[in-house]
Amino acid sequence: MAHDENATPSTRPWTTALVLVSVVALGFVVAGLVLPSPDPELTTTPPASSGAEQADPAATETPIVVDEPVDHDAPIPGCEVVEVPDESGYTAFAGSGEPPTYDNPEFPWFNGPKATAMSAALARALPARADITFASPRQSFIFQPITSFNAPAPEPRGSTYAGGELINGDARGSVSVDVERSSLPIPPCVAGQLDERRTLRDGVVVDLHDTWQEVDGIRTLTRTARAYVADGSWITARASDATGANQQDHSGSVPLSIDDLVRIVDDPGLRVSAPVAPGTPTPIEHCESPFESYKGTPVTREEARKLDAVLATVDLGGARLPPMVPVGPPAEGMLCAGVADLGDGVAIDITIIGGQPRPSGERPVPGRGSPKTLRALPDGTVVQTDVVWQSRSSTTDPRDQIREATHSVVVTRPTGTRISVSSTADSPAEPMSVQELEQIALTPGLEL
C-alpha cells in the first residue's frame, strides 16, 4: 500500500469513515438466517473416534516459552529503587462478566461520546504516514465498551480498549491502547517489567519496556509505554510485530517506536478527565458475526467505498446507510452495514461477501412462518427469500411475549458475490417487504 508522506491524521480515509459511521447512531446484528446454511454434508458431525485412535502427543505438549534475560541487579533509569519480581506467579480472581455497554454505571467517566472523542484523539496521535489495516470497527482503533468482571477491589476495575493492525513504512504489527481510571499509587519499579521510567514536563510518569518473548522458537517483539496521570488515568500503549487474526505471523519490525508510544499515552485527549464536546455521537456498534463461518475473497477499503457509493442510491425514506465495514472472524471477507431504526423500530441489515458457491434448493423447516423460496434469473443470478416469525420475552416484563418478524433476501451473482438484505420489526410494526429488500439486493453495481 502506498503511503502519503504529506498526509495528516485528520485526512486519513479511515478517520473520515470513523466520523461518518459515528454520525449514525445504530446497532445491528447479522442474523444467522440472513445467509444460506452451509451444505449439510460439510456440517455433519463426524463419527466418533475409535478407541484404537490415539491423540497426537505433540498437540498436548506444553509450549516452550523463553523470555528476554533480566539482570535483577541492573539499575533502571528514572528509578531510585528496583525491586525483584515476585516469582510466586500470577494473581487471578473469578467473576462473571456483564455484557459490555457504553453506559456502564460502574464507570461514570466513560460513555459512547467519550469513546468517540478518545478514538479521534488516538487517530491524531498515530504517525501521519501510518496506515490502518481495513478491519472491523473492533479492530479499527475505536474504543470499545468497558467489561465489568466484578473484581474484588477498592473501586471498579475495568479498561476501554482500542486496537488494530498498523503498517508504518516497512514495519507491520498489532497496536493496542488501554485506558482506565485508578486511585492506586504509581507501582514500584520491578526488574524485567520496565527498562526506563520517565517523568515528562507535565508531571506524567511513563514506564517504558522494549522486550521479546519466544514461544516454541518463534520470537515476538513488543514495545510498551504506560502513563500514570494525576487525574487517575492509566494509559497503556503496546505495539508488537505480530500480525494476523491469531497473531501467529510476525513481520520482524514493530510499527511504532518508543517515542511514538510515549506521544500516544501522553495525549490529553485520552485522559479520563478530558472534556467531550456537546453533540459528540456514540461510535457505530460492530456487526455481530453470523452463526456459521464464511470465507470470502479479501476486500480492500477502496472496494468497500465503491459499494458505499452504490448503496447511497438506495431510497430508505431519508435514512442513510453508514459505510460498509468488515464483519471479522468467523466471516472472513464479509462486509456489513445497517440501520437499527428506519422508523417504528424497523431495522435493516446488509451483508456482502464474494467467492461464494451457487446455492441449491433447501427443504422447508417445520414450524417456520413460511418455507424458503429459491429462483434463478435469466442471467444466472439466484434469488432466495425467507419470512420468519418468532417470539421472545420482554426485557421489562418476562411474562409478556414480543412477536418479531424478519424478512430476508439473499442474492447470489454468477460471479460469486452474495448480497444479503434483511429487515426486522416487532409487532405491530411490519418489516420492509420482501419485494423492497429484493430490489435493494439486485441493485446494479453491488459486486465484489
N, C-alpha and C positions, 0 to 999 in steps of 0.2 A: 504494500500500500504506500502510495506516495505521501510525503509529508510537506506541509506548507510551513516553511521556516518563519514566515511573517504572520502566521495565524495567531490569533489571540484566543484564550479560552472562551470568551463570550461569543465568538463567532463559529465555534465548532458546530457541525450539523447535529451532533448528538445532544449538545446543550440546548439548541433550539428545539429539538424534539422533546426534551425534558420539560421545557416551558409549555409547549403545545399540549402534551399529554396531561400536564398538571392543570391546565385550564378547564379540562373536562373532568369534573369530579364523578367518578364512576367506580363500580366494582362489577366484575363479570366472571363467569365460570365457563370453561369449555367442557360441556357436559359429555359424558360417555356416549350418549345417544346421538350426538351430532355426527359422528363418523361411523362408517360401517364397521361391524365387528370383524376381527381378523378371521382368516379361514379356520374353521373348526379343526381341520387336520393339523394346523400349526399350534393350536392351543390345547389339544387333547393331552390329558395328564399321562405321562409315560408310565409304563408298567413298573411295579416295584422291583427294586434290585434283588437279585438272588443272593442267598447267603454266601455263595462262593465268591461274589464280587467284593473286593476289598477297596477301602478308600485310599486315595493317593496319599502316602505318608508325607510327601512334600507340601500338600495342601494344608496340613495342620501344623507344620513346623513354625516355631516362634521366630519372627524376623530378627535378624542380627542388626542391632542399632549401634552406631558409633557416633558419638558427639565430639565436637571440637575439644581438644585437650584444654584444661583450665589450670592455671597456676594460682593456687589459693593464696600464695604469699605475695603475689604481684600487686603493686599499687594500682588504683583506678583513678585516672584524672578526674578531679572535681569531688572526690570522696575523701573525707578525713579518716574514716574508719571503714574497713572492708570486712564483712562478716563471711564466715564459712557457710556454704549452703547446707541446708537441712537434708540429710540423706535418708530420712525416715520414709520418704515417699510423698504422694500427693494426698491432700485432704479433700474428701468428697462429701456431698450431702445428697439426701434423697428428697425428692419433692415432685409434685405434679404440676406441670406447666399449663397455664391457662392459654387459650387461643390468643395469639398476639393481636393487638389493636393499637391504633394511633392515639386512642384516648383512654389509656390505662390510668385510672385514678391513683395508682401507686406511684406514678411518675408524672406529677403535675407540670414539670418543666418541659415535657415533650408532648407534641401532638402532630397532626398532619401538616399544618402550615409550618411548624418548626422544622419538620423533616424536609420540606421543600426548600426552605431557606438554607438549611445546612447543606443540602445537596448542591445548591447553586454555589455556596461558598467553597465546597470541595472542588467543584468544576473549575473555579477560578484559580485554585491553589495548585492544581496539577500543571506540569510543564506544558507550555503552549504548543510544543511540537509533538506531544504525545497523542496517540490515537487510542480510543477505547474499542475493544472488540465488540462487534454487534452481537448483543445478547439480550436476555430477558431483563425487565426492569430490576429484578432482584440482583442481577449481575451487571448493572449499568451505573454503579456508583450513586444509587438513590437510597437514602437512609430508610431502613425497614422498621416496622413496629417493634417495641420492646417486649420480649417474652419474660413473664414473671415466673420464677420457679419456687416461690415461697421459701427462699433460703433463710436459715437462721442467721440473722444479722441485726445490728442496731438499727439499720434502715434498709428499705427495699434495695436489693442489688439487681441491676439489670442494665444492659447497654444497648444502644441502637447501632446497627451495623450497616456499612455501605462498602461495596467491593466490586471487583470485576477484573478483567484481564486487560493489561496495558501494553501497548507497543511504543517504545521510545527509541527511535533510531534502529540499531541492530539488536537492542535488548527487548525481550518479551517475557512477561511473567504476570503473576497474580498480585493484586494490591488490595488491601482491606483497611478500613478505618473504623474504629470502635470509639464511642463516646458514652460516658456515664457520669453521674454525679455522685460524689463521695465526700463524707466528712472525716474520713480516716486521715491520719498523718502521712506524709511522704514516707514511703518504705525505706529501710536502710539499704546501703549498697551491699550487694551479695556477689561474691566471686562467681563468675560464669553466667551471671544474669544481665550484666551490662559491661560495656567497655569504657564508657565515659559518662559523666554527669555534668551537664551544662546548666548554668544559670543565665538566662537571657536578660536583655536590658529591661524588659518589663517585669522582671521578677519570676517569670515562668521557669520552672525546673524541668529539664528534659533529660531522660535517660536514653542512652544510645547503645545499640547492640548490633554488631555485624558478625554473623557466625555461619556455620554449616552443620549439617547432620547427614549421615549416610544410613540408609536402610537397605540391607542386602546389597551393599556395594554401590547403590545409586545415591549420589550426593545432591542435596538441596541447599541452595544458597539463600540466606534470609537476612534482611535488614529490618530493624525495628527502632522506632522512636516513640517514647511515651512522655507526654507532658502532664505536669501537675500544676493546675492553675489555682489562683487564690479564691476564685468563686466556687471551687469544688469540682471543676471539670477535670476528668481524667481522660485524655485523648491519646489513643494509641494508633499509630500507622505502621503497617507491615508491608513489606514487598519481598517477593521471592522470585526465583527463576522457574517455578513450577507452573505448568500450563495444562489445559485440558479439563474435561468435566471431572475427572477423578484425580487431578493433579499428578498424573503419572508421567507426563512428559516434562522435559527440562531443556531450557534454551541455553543455559550456561552463563547468562547475563541477567542481572537484576535490573528492572526498568527504571528504578528510582535510586538516586544517590542518598547518602545520609543527609546532606543539606536539603535535598528535596523533601525528605520526611520531616525534618525539623521545621521547614516552612509550613508544611501542612498542619502539624499538631499545634503550631503557634498561631494559626489563623483565628482571629477573634470571632469570625462567623460560625465556627464550630463549637464555641463555648456554650454551656448550658444557660448562661445568663444573657446571651446575645439577643437583642430585641428582634421581633418579627414584624415586618411591615403589614399594616392592615390590608385585608383582602388577599393575602397570600393563600393560594389554594392548597388542597391536600394532594399528595402525589397520586398518580394513577396506581390502582391495585394491579398486581401482576396476574396474568392468566393462570388459572388452575390447570394443572396437567390433566389430560384425559386419562381414563381408566386403563387403556391399553397403551402399549408402546408403539410409536410410529417412527420410521426413519425415512426422511425425505432428502431431496437434494439440498446441498448447502445454499443459503440465501445471503446475499450481501445487503448492506444498508441501502445501496443505490437501487437494487431491485425492489426492496420494500417501499421506497419512496415513490417509485413508478406505480406500484399498486395503490398507494395512497391517492395519487392523482386520479386514478380510475374511480376509486370509491368515493372521491369528492363529488362525483357527478350523480351519486345516488340520492334520491329525494327521501329524506327521513322526517319530513314535516318540520324543518327548522333545526333539528338536532344535527350534530356533526360528529362523525367518527374520529377518534384520536388516531395518531399514526400507528401503523401495524408494528408489533414488536414480536420477537421470538417467544414462544411458549417455554422453551427449555426442556431438559430431560423430564420424562422419557419420550417426548415428542420432538425428536431432532429434525430441524428444518421446517418446523411448523410456525407460521405467523398467525397472530390473532389481533382482533380489535373488537370493541363492543361498547354499547351504551346501556347503562343499568336502568335508566328510566326515560323512555321516549314520551312519557305522559301516561297517567293512570297506572303506573307501575309496570308498563310493558317494556321488556328488555330485548335487546338484540345482540347476538354474538356472531362473529365471522372468523373462520379459520381458513388458511390457505396453505397447502403443502404440495410439493412436487414429487415426481418419481413414484407415483402410486399405480398399482395394477388396475386393470379394468375389473369392476365389481361384477359379481354374479348375483342371481336372484337369491333372496333369503326367505325362509319359511316364516309364516306369521307366528308370533309368540302368543300363546294362550293368556288371556287376562289383560291384554293391551287394549287401549282405546280403539285402535283400528290397525289392520295389517299394514305392513310397509308396502310401498309400490316401487316399481322399477320400470323404466322405459328407455329406449335408445333413440336418439335423434338421428336425422339423416347424415350428419357429419361425423357420427360415431360417438358423440357425447352421450354419457349415461347419466340419467337423472333419477335420483331416489328421493322419496318423500316419506314422511312419518308424522303421525299425530299421536301424542301420548298424554293421558290424564293420570295424575297421581295425587294422593292426599298426604298431608303432613300435619303434625301437631303445631298449634300456635305457640309462639315464643312467650306470649303474655299469659295464655291460659291453655295448658296442655290438653284440657278436655275439649277444646274447640279444634275442629279439623278444617284445614285450609285446602281447597281444591286448586291444583295448579295444572295448567295446560301448557304443553310445549309443542310447537310446530317446527319441523326441521326439513331442510332440503340439502341434499348432497349432490354436487355436480362433478363428474369426473371427465376431464377432457381427454381426447385421444393422445395428447402429449404427456399425460400422466399427472397434470395439475388437478388437484382435488379442492373444490371450494365448498365449504360447509357453512350454511347460514341457518341459525335457529332463533326463535323468538319465544319468550316465556312470559306468562302473566298469571296472576292469582284471580280466581273467580270473585266478582262477576266480570272483571275485565277480560278481554279477549286478546290473544297474541296476534301479531301480524299474520295475515293469511298465508297459506302455502303458496298461493299464486304470487303474492308480493315477494316472498322470500325467493321463489324460483327466478323471478325477474332480476333480482339482485345477483343471485349466483351465476346467472347467464350473461351478466354484463360483459360486453366485449372488452378485451384487454386484461382480464384477470387471468394471467398466465405466468407460470414460472418456467 
